[in-house]
Amino acid sequence: MKFVVLPNAAAIGLAVGDVICDLVRKKSDTVLGLATGASPLPTYQRMIDRCKTGEVSFKDVRTFNLDEYCDLPETHPCSYHYFMRKELFDQVGILPEHTHFLDGNTVDEGAESQRYSALIEQNGGIDLQLLGIGRNGHIGFNEPSENFTQESFKVALTDSTIAANSRYFRDIPMPKCAMTMGIGLILRARKIILIATGSEKATAIKAMLEGSVTPRCPASALQKHPEVAVFLDPAAAALLNEN
Ligand code: PGA
């Protein structure tokens, strides 16, 4: 897995945003796998800026998000549907019918998982999957466990994830479960970019890049993928041997 250390989150946003824009300029109907959280925000801003100058159009792009909370209406400001509309979709004119999410309120998680995998396949598969990483090494909401997950599934969030994300939930308790793409589905993307900034990610980054491949650090599965680029700031890279 190759990694690049850039000076800060803004520099990473410019670099990754440009990778995505260049891909979309070459293939207008690119299929993007997208992430929420703080890590991709500078990237989304770069995409918005280049869209506003007319350098790139997202009109034909298709998107699939990694995950969504359970038991939260998709119109709620803490939902990932809402996040994506606000932080990217409404600003780059992606057609709503081209954006896809797991249904966190499904009553049949198996059927929902099958629907999502089939839809990704019908769209030709994910060209580029964007990822953040949790302090515990999660990607999407694949929390540390005994087995690598495959397709999408409903997950009980760990205390670490709840502690990290509850700051966003001021008015209501944070959901305790989410629907997430599994590791097997994430690894089917043709290319993957993972972004991590800040010292609180340093331990997870070291385990992901230098540790063994183990579901105790779900991101370590990325070692098995041939096309992964990891973008780090100096704090996230601080514990790496070859930094
Ligand atoms: P963050 O979240 O980008 O807000 O740090 C990443 C994650 O938990 O996967």
Residues whose N, C-alpha, C, O or C-beta is under 5 A from the ligand:
A	BS01	PGA	T36 G37 A38 S39 G132 I133 G134 H138 G140
